[in-house]
Amino acid sequence: MKGLAWLMRVWRDWRRRRYEHGLLAGMSAAQLQDVGITRADAMEELAKPWWRRNTRG
């Protein structure tokens, strides 16, 4: 059962990151500025493979 639990955790992380990817990609320049990042920062983050993104601080 450990293998299934691990697989479910990986799948859940992937789904969460895809959702966050969509939010970040859809932000306007003003919204990005409000959270303290530039468009270049956002594009750099979006270019990373999903398993290398740090979405938790």
mmCIF file as Biopython writes it, N, C-alpha, C and O atoms, coordinates in Angstrom:
data_model
#
loop_
_atom_site.group_PDB
_atom_site.id
_atom_site.type_symbol
_atom_site.label_atom_id
_atom_site.label_alt_id
_atom_site.label_comp_id
_atom_site.label_asym_id
_atom_site.label_entity_id
_atom_site.label_seq_id
_atom_site.pdbx_PDB_ins_code
_atom_site.Cartn_x
_atom_site.Cartn_y
_atom_site.Cartn_z
_atom_site.occupancy
_atom_site.B_iso_or_equiv
_atom_site.auth_seq_id
_atom_site.auth_asym_id
_atom_site.pdbx_PDB_model_num
ATOM 1   N N  . MET A ? 1  ? 0.801  -1.201 0.000   1.0 0.0 1  A 1 
ATOM 2   C CA . MET A ? 1  ? 0.000  0.000  0.000   1.0 0.0 1  A 1 
ATOM 3   C C  . MET A ? 1  ? 0.850  1.275  0.000   1.0 0.0 1  A 1 
ATOM 4   O O  . MET A ? 1  ? 0.377  2.339  -0.398  1.0 0.0 1  A 1 
ATOM 5   N N  . LYS A ? 2  ? 2.102  1.164  0.446   1.0 0.0 2  A 1 
ATOM 6   C CA . LYS A ? 2  ? 2.953  2.354  0.457   1.0 0.0 2  A 1 
ATOM 7   C C  . LYS A ? 2  ? 3.152  2.920  -0.944  1.0 0.0 2  A 1 
ATOM 8   O O  . LYS A ? 2  ? 3.176  4.137  -1.127  1.0 0.0 2  A 1 
ATOM 9   N N  . GLY A ? 3  ? 3.291  2.049  -1.919  1.0 0.0 3  A 1 
ATOM 10  C CA . GLY A ? 3  ? 3.489  2.495  -3.291  1.0 0.0 3  A 1 
ATOM 11  C C  . GLY A ? 3  ? 2.303  3.286  -3.807  1.0 0.0 3  A 1 
ATOM 12  O O  . GLY A ? 3  ? 2.475  4.291  -4.497  1.0 0.0 3  A 1 
ATOM 13  N N  . LEU A ? 4  ? 1.115  2.842  -3.479  1.0 0.0 4  A 1 
ATOM 14  C CA . LEU A ? 4  ? -0.096 3.545  -3.902  1.0 0.0 4  A 1 
ATOM 15  C C  . LEU A ? 4  ? -0.207 4.902  -3.218  1.0 0.0 4  A 1 
ATOM 16  O O  . LEU A ? 4  ? -0.593 5.883  -3.854  1.0 0.0 4  A 1 
ATOM 17  N N  . ALA A ? 5  ? 0.124  4.971  -1.936  1.0 0.0 5  A 1 
ATOM 18  C CA . ALA A ? 5  ? 0.081  6.243  -1.201  1.0 0.0 5  A 1 
ATOM 19  C C  . ALA A ? 5  ? 1.066  7.236  -1.814  1.0 0.0 5  A 1 
ATOM 20  O O  . ALA A ? 5  ? 0.748  8.414  -1.976  1.0 0.0 5  A 1 
ATOM 21  N N  . TRP A ? 6  ? 2.256  6.757  -2.154  1.0 0.0 6  A 1 
ATOM 22  C CA . TRP A ? 6  ? 3.260  7.623  -2.772  1.0 0.0 6  A 1 
ATOM 23  C C  . TRP A ? 6  ? 2.766  8.133  -4.122  1.0 0.0 6  A 1 
ATOM 24  O O  . TRP A ? 6  ? 2.898  9.316  -4.437  1.0 0.0 6  A 1 
ATOM 25  N N  . LEU A ? 7  ? 2.200  7.234  -4.910  1.0 0.0 7  A 1 
ATOM 26  C CA . LEU A ? 7  ? 1.695  7.613  -6.228  1.0 0.0 7  A 1 
ATOM 27  C C  . LEU A ? 7  ? 0.580  8.655  -6.117  1.0 0.0 7  A 1 
ATOM 28  O O  . LEU A ? 7  ? 0.540  9.607  -6.897  1.0 0.0 7  A 1 
ATOM 29  N N  . MET A ? 8  ? -0.305 8.480  -5.171  1.0 0.0 8  A 1 
ATOM 30  C CA . MET A ? 8  ? -1.395 9.447  -4.974  1.0 0.0 8  A 1 
ATOM 31  C C  . MET A ? 8  ? -0.844 10.808 -4.551  1.0 0.0 8  A 1 
ATOM 32  O O  . MET A ? 8  ? -1.353 11.842 -4.985  1.0 0.0 8  A 1 
ATOM 33  N N  . ARG A ? 9  ? 0.190  10.817 -3.708  1.0 0.0 9  A 1 
ATOM 34  C CA . ARG A ? 9  ? 0.802  12.075 -3.270  1.0 0.0 9  A 1 
ATOM 35  C C  . ARG A ? 9  ? 1.464  12.789 -4.453  1.0 0.0 9  A 1 
ATOM 36  O O  . ARG A ? 9  ? 1.334  14.005 -4.599  1.0 0.0 9  A 1 
ATOM 37  N N  . VAL A ? 10 ? 2.163  12.039 -5.286  1.0 0.0 10 A 1 
ATOM 38  C CA . VAL A ? 10 ? 2.808  12.623 -6.472  1.0 0.0 10 A 1 
ATOM 39  C C  . VAL A ? 10 ? 1.749  13.193 -7.412  1.0 0.0 10 A 1 
ATOM 40  O O  . VAL A ? 10 ? 1.899  14.306 -7.918  1.0 0.0 10 A 1 
ATOM 41  N N  . TRP A ? 11 ? 0.694  12.443 -7.644  1.0 0.0 11 A 1 
ATOM 42  C CA . TRP A ? 11 ? -0.379 12.906 -8.528  1.0 0.0 11 A 1 
ATOM 43  C C  . TRP A ? 11 ? -1.040 14.168 -7.975  1.0 0.0 11 A 1 
ATOM 44  O O  . TRP A ? 11 ? -1.314 15.103 -8.728  1.0 0.0 11 A 1 
ATOM 45  N N  . ARG A ? 12 ? -1.298 14.204 -6.672  1.0 0.0 12 A 1 
ATOM 46  C CA . ARG A ? 12 ? -1.910 15.372 -6.038  1.0 0.0 12 A 1 
ATOM 47  C C  . ARG A ? 12 ? -0.991 16.597 -6.173  1.0 0.0 12 A 1 
ATOM 48  O O  . ARG A ? 12 ? -1.457 17.697 -6.471  1.0 0.0 12 A 1 
ATOM 49  N N  . ASP A ? 13 ? 0.321  16.397 -5.951  1.0 0.0 13 A 1 
ATOM 50  C CA . ASP A ? 13 ? 1.279  17.501 -6.104  1.0 0.0 13 A 1 
ATOM 51  C C  . ASP A ? 13 ? 1.296  18.010 -7.540  1.0 0.0 13 A 1 
ATOM 52  O O  . ASP A ? 13 ? 1.320  19.217 -7.778  1.0 0.0 13 A 1 
ATOM 53  N N  . TRP A ? 14 ? 1.284  17.082 -8.497  1.0 0.0 14 A 1 
ATOM 54  C CA . TRP A ? 14 ? 1.286  17.479 -9.907  1.0 0.0 14 A 1 
ATOM 55  C C  . TRP A ? 14 ? 0.052  18.305 -10.237 1.0 0.0 14 A 1 
ATOM 56  O O  . TRP A ? 14 ? 0.164  19.336 -10.900 1.0 0.0 14 A 1 
ATOM 57  N N  . ARG A ? 15 ? -1.129 17.871 -9.784  1.0 0.0 15 A 1 
ATOM 58  C CA . ARG A ? 15 ? -2.376 18.605 -10.043 1.0 0.0 15 A 1 
ATOM 59  C C  . ARG A ? 15 ? -2.342 19.996 -9.428  1.0 0.0 15 A 1 
ATOM 60  O O  . ARG A ? 15 ? -2.747 20.970 -10.061 1.0 0.0 15 A 1 
ATOM 61  N N  . ARG A ? 16 ? -1.858 20.087 -8.192  1.0 0.0 16 A 1 
ATOM 62  C CA . ARG A ? 16 ? -1.778 21.386 -7.512  1.0 0.0 16 A 1 
ATOM 63  C C  . ARG A ? 16 ? -0.841 22.322 -8.268  1.0 0.0 16 A 1 
ATOM 64  O O  . ARG A ? 16 ? -1.149 23.497 -8.464  1.0 0.0 16 A 1 
ATOM 65  N N  . ARG A ? 17 ? 0.289  21.797 -8.687  1.0 0.0 17 A 1 
ATOM 66  C CA . ARG A ? 17 ? 1.251  22.642 -9.393  1.0 0.0 17 A 1 
ATOM 67  C C  . ARG A ? 17 ? 0.741  23.057 -10.767 1.0 0.0 17 A 1 
ATOM 68  O O  . ARG A ? 17 ? 1.017  24.173 -11.206 1.0 0.0 17 A 1 
ATOM 69  N N  . ARG A ? 18 ? 0.010  22.197 -11.452 1.0 0.0 18 A 1 
ATOM 70  C CA . ARG A ? 18 ? -0.591 22.583 -12.738 1.0 0.0 18 A 1 
ATOM 71  C C  . ARG A ? 18 ? -1.598 23.709 -12.532 1.0 0.0 18 A 1 
ATOM 72  O O  . ARG A ? 18 ? -1.660 24.647 -13.327 1.0 0.0 18 A 1 
ATOM 73  N N  . TYR A ? 19 ? -2.382 23.613 -11.466 1.0 0.0 19 A 1 
ATOM 74  C CA . TYR A ? 19 ? -3.352 24.660 -11.149 1.0 0.0 19 A 1 
ATOM 75  C C  . TYR A ? 19 ? -2.625 25.982 -10.872 1.0 0.0 19 A 1 
ATOM 76  O O  . TYR A ? 19 ? -2.999 27.026 -11.407 1.0 0.0 19 A 1 
ATOM 77  N N  . GLU A ? 20 ? -1.596 25.929 -10.044 1.0 0.0 20 A 1 
ATOM 78  C CA . GLU A ? 20 ? -0.830 27.133 -9.724  1.0 0.0 20 A 1 
ATOM 79  C C  . GLU A ? 20 ? -0.117 27.682 -10.957 1.0 0.0 20 A 1 
ATOM 80  O O  . GLU A ? 20 ? 0.008  28.898 -11.106 1.0 0.0 20 A 1 
ATOM 81  N N  . HIS A ? 21 ? 0.347  26.812 -11.832 1.0 0.0 21 A 1 
ATOM 82  C CA . HIS A ? 21 ? 0.983  27.214 -13.084 1.0 0.0 21 A 1 
ATOM 83  C C  . HIS A ? 21 ? 0.009  28.053 -13.906 1.0 0.0 21 A 1 
ATOM 84  O O  . HIS A ? 21 ? 0.376  29.097 -14.446 1.0 0.0 21 A 1 
ATOM 85  N N  . GLY A ? 22 ? -1.228 27.588 -13.994 1.0 0.0 22 A 1 
ATOM 86  C CA . GLY A ? 22 ? -2.252 28.326 -14.732 1.0 0.0 22 A 1 
ATOM 87  C C  . GLY A ? 22 ? -2.538 29.686 -14.124 1.0 0.0 22 A 1 
ATOM 88  O O  . GLY A ? 22 ? -2.714 30.672 -14.840 1.0 0.0 22 A 1 
ATOM 89  N N  . LEU A ? 23 ? -2.584 29.735 -12.800 1.0 0.0 23 A 1 
ATOM 90  C CA . LEU A ? 23 ? -2.809 31.023 -12.131 1.0 0.0 23 A 1 
ATOM 91  C C  . LEU A ? 23 ? -1.664 31.994 -12.410 1.0 0.0 23 A 1 
ATOM 92  O O  . LEU A ? 23 ? -1.893 33.154 -12.752 1.0 0.0 23 A 1 
ATOM 93  N N  . LEU A ? 24 ? -0.450 31.518 -12.264 1.0 0.0 24 A 1 
ATOM 94  C CA . LEU A ? 24 ? 0.719  32.366 -12.492 1.0 0.0 24 A 1 
ATOM 95  C C  . LEU A ? 24 ? 0.776  32.841 -13.940 1.0 0.0 24 A 1 
ATOM 96  O O  . LEU A ? 24 ? 1.052  34.013 -14.199 1.0 0.0 24 A 1 
ATOM 97  N N  . ALA A ? 25 ? 0.519  31.952 -14.870 1.0 0.0 25 A 1 
ATOM 98  C CA . ALA A ? 25 ? 0.561  32.307 -16.289 1.0 0.0 25 A 1 
ATOM 99  C C  . ALA A ? 25 ? -0.502 33.335 -16.646 1.0 0.0 25 A 1 
ATOM 100 O O  . ALA A ? 25 ? -0.310 34.127 -17.569 1.0 0.0 25 A 1 
ATOM 101 N N  . GLY A ? 26 ? -1.621 33.335 -15.927 1.0 0.0 26 A 1 
ATOM 102 C CA . GLY A ? 26 ? -2.716 34.238 -16.235 1.0 0.0 26 A 1 
ATOM 103 C C  . GLY A ? 26 ? -2.664 35.580 -15.529 1.0 0.0 26 A 1 
ATOM 104 O O  . GLY A ? 26 ? -3.537 36.421 -15.744 1.0 0.0 26 A 1 
ATOM 105 N N  . MET A ? 27 ? -1.658 35.800 -14.690 1.0 0.0 27 A 1 
ATOM 106 C CA . MET A ? 27 ? -1.574 37.055 -13.942 1.0 0.0 27 A 1 
ATOM 107 C C  . MET A ? 27 ? -1.136 38.207 -14.836 1.0 0.0 27 A 1 
ATOM 108 O O  . MET A ? 27 ? -0.299 38.052 -15.726 1.0 0.0 27 A 1 
ATOM 109 N N  . SER A ? 28 ? -1.719 39.351 -14.574 1.0 0.0 28 A 1 
ATOM 110 C CA . SER A ? 28 ? -1.316 40.563 -15.289 1.0 0.0 28 A 1 
ATOM 111 C C  . SER A ? 28 ? -0.024 41.100 -14.674 1.0 0.0 28 A 1 
ATOM 112 O O  . SER A ? 28 ? 0.404  40.655 -13.609 1.0 0.0 28 A 1 
ATOM 113 N N  . ALA A ? 29 ? 0.583  42.057 -15.358 1.0 0.0 29 A 1 
ATOM 114 C CA . ALA A ? 29 ? 1.813  42.671 -14.844 1.0 0.0 29 A 1 
ATOM 115 C C  . ALA A ? 29 ? 1.559  43.326 -13.489 1.0 0.0 29 A 1 
ATOM 116 O O  . ALA A ? 29 ? 2.411  43.266 -12.603 1.0 0.0 29 A 1 
ATOM 117 N N  . ALA A ? 30 ? 0.408  43.941 -13.326 1.0 0.0 30 A 1 
ATOM 118 C CA . ALA A ? 30 ? 0.072  44.596 -12.055 1.0 0.0 30 A 1 
ATOM 119 C C  . ALA A ? 30 ? -0.071 43.568 -10.930 1.0 0.0 30 A 1 
ATOM 120 O O  . ALA A ? 30 ? 0.378  43.806 -9.808  1.0 0.0 30 A 1 
ATOM 121 N N  . GLN A ? 31 ? -0.693 42.432 -11.228 1.0 0.0 31 A 1 
ATOM 122 C CA . GLN A ? 31 ? -0.839 41.378 -10.218 1.0 0.0 31 A 1 
ATOM 123 C C  . GLN A ? 31 ? 0.518  40.795 -9.840  1.0 0.0 31 A 1 
ATOM 124 O O  . GLN A ? 31 ? 0.782  40.539 -8.665  1.0 0.0 31 A 1 
ATOM 125 N N  . LEU A ? 32 ? 1.370  40.587 -10.826 1.0 0.0 32 A 1 
ATOM 126 C CA . LEU A ? 32 ? 2.712  40.086 -10.536 1.0 0.0 32 A 1 
ATOM 127 C C  . LEU A ? 32 ? 3.475  41.080 -9.670  1.0 0.0 32 A 1 
ATOM 128 O O  . LEU A ? 32 ? 4.172  40.687 -8.734  1.0 0.0 32 A 1 
ATOM 129 N N  . GLN A ? 33 ? 3.344  42.348 -9.977  1.0 0.0 33 A 1 
ATOM 130 C CA . GLN A ? 33 ? 4.008  43.387 -9.186  1.0 0.0 33 A 1 
ATOM 131 C C  . GLN A ? 33 ? 3.492  43.371 -7.747  1.0 0.0 33 A 1 
ATOM 132 O O  . GLN A ? 33 ? 4.263  43.562 -6.807  1.0 0.0 33 A 1 
ATOM 133 N N  . ASP A ? 34 ? 2.185  43.143 -7.576  1.0 0.0 34 A 1 
ATOM 134 C CA . ASP A ? 34 ? 1.595  43.086 -6.234  1.0 0.0 34 A 1 
ATOM 135 C C  . ASP A ? 34 ? 2.201  41.971 -5.387  1.0 0.0 34 A 1 
ATOM 136 O O  . ASP A ? 34 ? 2.354  42.131 -4.176  1.0 0.0 34 A 1 
ATOM 137 N N  . VAL A ? 35 ? 2.541  40.860 -6.000  1.0 0.0 35 A 1 
ATOM 138 C CA . VAL A ? 35 ? 3.142  39.755 -5.245  1.0 0.0 35 A 1 
ATOM 139 C C  . VAL A ? 35 ? 4.664  39.822 -5.237  1.0 0.0 35 A 1 
ATOM 140 O O  . VAL A ? 35 ? 5.319  38.957 -4.655  1.0 0.0 35 A 1 
ATOM 141 N N  . GLY A ? 36 ? 5.226  40.828 -5.869  1.0 0.0 36 A 1 
ATOM 142 C CA . GLY A ? 36 ? 6.656  41.088 -5.780  1.0 0.0 36 A 1 
ATOM 143 C C  . GLY A ? 36 ? 7.531  40.349 -6.768  1.0 0.0 36 A 1 
ATOM 144 O O  . GLY A ? 36 ? 8.710  40.118 -6.498  1.0 0.0 36 A 1 
ATOM 145 N N  . ILE A ? 37 ? 6.969  39.969 -7.922  1.0 0.0 37 A 1 
ATOM 146 C CA . ILE A ? 37 ? 7.802  39.329 -8.942  1.0 0.0 37 A 1 
ATOM 147 C C  . ILE A ? 37 ? 7.582  40.022 -10.284 1.0 0.0 37 A 1 
ATOM 148 O O  . ILE A ? 37 ? 6.574  40.693 -10.503 1.0 0.0 37 A 1 
ATOM 149 N N  . THR A ? 38 ? 8.545  39.839 -11.163 1.0 0.0 38 A 1 
ATOM 150 C CA . THR A ? 38 ? 8.450  40.413 -12.496 1.0 0.0 38 A 1 
ATOM 151 C C  . THR A ? 38 ? 7.920  39.360 -13.468 1.0 0.0 38 A 1 
ATOM 152 O O  . THR A ? 38 ? 7.824  38.182 -13.125 1.0 0.0 38 A 1 
ATOM 153 N N  . ARG A ? 39 ? 7.586  39.782 -14.652 1.0 0.0 39 A 1 
ATOM 154 C CA . ARG A ? 39 ? 7.161  38.839 -15.695 1.0 0.0 39 A 1 
ATOM 155 C C  . ARG A ? 39 ? 8.294  37.858 -15.990 1.0 0.0 39 A 1 
ATOM 156 O O  . ARG A ? 39 ? 8.051  36.673 -16.221 1.0 0.0 39 A 1 
ATOM 157 N N  . ALA A ? 40 ? 9.534  38.358 -15.982 1.0 0.0 40 A 1 
ATOM 158 C CA . ALA A ? 40 ? 10.683 37.482 -16.229 1.0 0.0 40 A 1 
ATOM 159 C C  . ALA A ? 40 ? 10.807 36.410 -15.142 1.0 0.0 40 A 1 
ATOM 160 O O  . ALA A ? 40 ? 11.098 35.253 -15.442 1.0 0.0 40 A 1 
ATOM 161 N N  . ASP A ? 41 ? 10.585 36.797 -13.878 1.0 0.0 41 A 1 
ATOM 162 C CA . ASP A ? 41 ? 10.604 35.825 -12.785 1.0 0.0 41 A 1 
ATOM 163 C C  . ASP A ? 41 ? 9.534  34.758 -12.997 1.0 0.0 41 A 1 
ATOM 164 O O  . ASP A ? 41 ? 9.790  33.566 -12.825 1.0 0.0 41 A 1 
ATOM 165 N N  . ALA A ? 42 ? 8.341  35.193 -13.369 1.0 0.0 42 A 1 
ATOM 166 C CA . ALA A ? 42 ? 7.239  34.264 -13.592 1.0 0.0 42 A 1 
ATOM 167 C C  . ALA A ? 42 ? 7.564  33.320 -14.745 1.0 0.0 42 A 1 
ATOM 168 O O  . ALA A ? 42 ? 7.316  32.118 -14.647 1.0 0.0 42 A 1 
ATOM 169 N N  . MET A ? 43 ? 8.106  33.840 -15.817 1.0 0.0 43 A 1 
ATOM 170 C CA . MET A ? 43 ? 8.422  33.004 -16.969 1.0 0.0 43 A 1 
ATOM 171 C C  . MET A ? 43 ? 9.527  31.996 -16.622 1.0 0.0 43 A 1 
ATOM 172 O O  . MET A ? 43 ? 9.497  30.855 -17.083 1.0 0.0 43 A 1 
ATOM 173 N N  . GLU A ? 44 ? 10.482 32.417 -15.821 1.0 0.0 44 A 1 
ATOM 174 C CA . GLU A ? 44 ? 11.548 31.508 -15.385 1.0 0.0 44 A 1 
ATOM 175 C C  . GLU A ? 44 ? 10.955 30.362 -14.554 1.0 0.0 44 A 1 
ATOM 176 O O  . GLU A ? 44 ? 11.324 29.202 -14.739 1.0 0.0 44 A 1 
ATOM 177 N N  . GLU A ? 45 ? 10.051 30.687 -13.654 1.0 0.0 45 A 1 
ATOM 178 C CA . GLU A ? 45 ? 9.402  29.659 -12.836 1.0 0.0 45 A 1 
ATOM 179 C C  . GLU A ? 45 ? 8.552  28.721 -13.696 1.0 0.0 45 A 1 
ATOM 180 O O  . GLU A ? 45 ? 8.549  27.509 -13.483 1.0 0.0 45 A 1 
ATOM 181 N N  . LEU A ? 46 ? 7.840  29.280 -14.655 1.0 0.0 46 A 1 
ATOM 182 C CA . LEU A ? 46 ? 6.984  28.468 -15.512 1.0 0.0 46 A 1 
ATOM 183 C C  . LEU A ? 46 ? 7.789  27.552 -16.431 1.0 0.0 46 A 1 
ATOM 184 O O  . LEU A ? 46 ? 7.280  26.525 -16.880 1.0 0.0 46 A 1 
ATOM 185 N N  . ALA A ? 47 ? 9.030  27.911 -16.710 1.0 0.0 47 A 1 
ATOM 186 C CA . ALA A ? 47 ? 9.870  27.095 -17.592 1.0 0.0 47 A 1 
ATOM 187 C C  . ALA A ? 47 ? 10.450 25.870 -16.887 1.0 0.0 47 A 1 
ATOM 188 O O  . ALA A ? 47 ? 10.929 24.944 -17.543 1.0 0.0 47 A 1 
ATOM 189 N N  . LYS A ? 48 ? 10.409 25.862 -15.558 1.0 0.0 48 A 1 
ATOM 190 C CA . LYS A ? 48 ? 10.958 24.735 -14.805 1.0 0.0 48 A 1 
ATOM 191 C C  . LYS A ? 48 ? 10.048 23.518 -14.932 1.0 0.0 48 A 1 
ATOM 192 O O  . LYS A ? 48 ? 8.829  23.653 -15.035 1.0 0.0 48 A 1 
ATOM 193 N N  . PRO A ? 49 ? 10.650 22.331 -14.925 1.0 0.0 49 A 1 
ATOM 194 C CA . PRO A ? 49 ? 9.817  21.124 -14.879 1.0 0.0 49 A 1 
ATOM 195 C C  . PRO A ? 49 ? 9.009  21.112 -13.587 1.0 0.0 49 A 1 
ATOM 196 O O  . PRO A ? 49 ? 9.470  21.648 -12.579 1.0 0.0 49 A 1 
ATOM 197 N N  . TRP A ? 50 ? 7.835  20.527 -13.588 1.0 0.0 50 A 1 
ATOM 198 C CA . TRP A ? 50 ? 6.953  20.601 -12.425 1.0 0.0 50 A 1 
ATOM 199 C C  . TRP A ? 50 ? 7.573  20.034 -11.167 1.0 0.0 50 A 1 
ATOM 200 O O  . TRP A ? 50 ? 7.236  20.484 -10.071 1.0 0.0 50 A 1 
ATOM 201 N N  . TRP A ? 51 ? 8.453  19.079 -11.277 1.0 0.0 51 A 1 
ATOM 202 C CA . TRP A ? 51 ? 9.022  18.475 -10.083 1.0 0.0 51 A 1 
ATOM 203 C C  . TRP A ? 51 ? 10.125 19.348 -9.463  1.0 0.0 51 A 1 
ATOM 204 O O  . TRP A ? 51 ? 10.610 19.056 -8.369  1.0 0.0 51 A 1 
ATOM 205 N N  . ARG A ? 52 ? 10.516 20.414 -10.162 1.0 0.0 52 A 1 
ATOM 206 C CA . ARG A ? 52 ? 11.550 21.314 -9.624  1.0 0.0 52 A 1 
ATOM 207 C C  . ARG A ? 52 ? 10.986 22.625 -9.102  1.0 0.0 52 A 1 
ATOM 208 O O  . ARG A ? 52 ? 11.733 23.461 -8.591  1.0 0.0 52 A 1 
ATOM 209 N N  . ARG A ? 53 ? 9.706  22.811 -9.222  1.0 0.0 53 A 1 
ATOM 210 C CA . ARG A ? 53 ? 9.113  24.051 -8.732  1.0 0.0 53 A 1 
ATOM 211 C C  . ARG A ? 53 ? 8.974  24.013 -7.232  1.0 0.0 53 A 1 
ATOM 212 O O  . ARG A ? 53 ? 8.614  22.989 -6.651  1.0 0.0 53 A 1 
ATOM 213 N N  . ASN A ? 54 ? 9.266  25.147 -6.606  1.0 0.0 54 A 1 
ATOM 214 C CA . ASN A ? 54 ? 9.078  25.282 -5.165  1.0 0.0 54 A 1 
ATOM 215 C C  . ASN A ? 54 ? 7.879  26.178 -4.950  1.0 0.0 54 A 1 
ATOM 216 O O  . ASN A ? 54 ? 7.989  27.401 -5.038  1.0 0.0 54 A 1 
ATOM 217 N N  . THR A ? 55 ? 6.738  25.583 -4.671  1.0 0.0 55 A 1 
ATOM 218 C CA . THR A ? 55 ? 5.521  26.376 -4.536  1.0 0.0 55 A 1 
ATOM 219 C C  . THR A ? 55 ? 5.129  26.595 -3.092  1.0 0.0 55 A 1 
ATOM 220 O O  . THR A ? 55 ? 4.092  27.195 -2.807  1.0 0.0 55 A 1 
ATOM 221 N N  . ARG A ? 56 ? 5.946  26.117 -2.188  1.0 0.0 56 A 1 
ATOM 222 C CA . ARG A ? 56 ? 5.605  26.261 -0.780  1.0 0.0 56 A 1 
ATOM 223 C C  . ARG A ? 56 ? 6.668  27.075 -0.055  1.0 0.0 56 A 1 
ATOM 224 O O  . ARG A ? 56 ? 7.319  26.595 0.873   1.0 0.0 56 A 1 
ATOM 225 N N  . GLY A ? 57 ? 6.827  28.309 -0.497  1.0 0.0 57 A 1 
ATOM 226 C CA . GLY A ? 57 ? 7.711  29.213 0.222   1.0 0.0 57 A 1 
ATOM 227 C C  . GLY A ? 57 ? 9.112  28.960 -0.017  1.0 0.0 57 A 1 
ATOM 228 O O  . GLY A ? 57 ? 9.967  29.655 0.532   1.0 0.0 57 A 1 
#
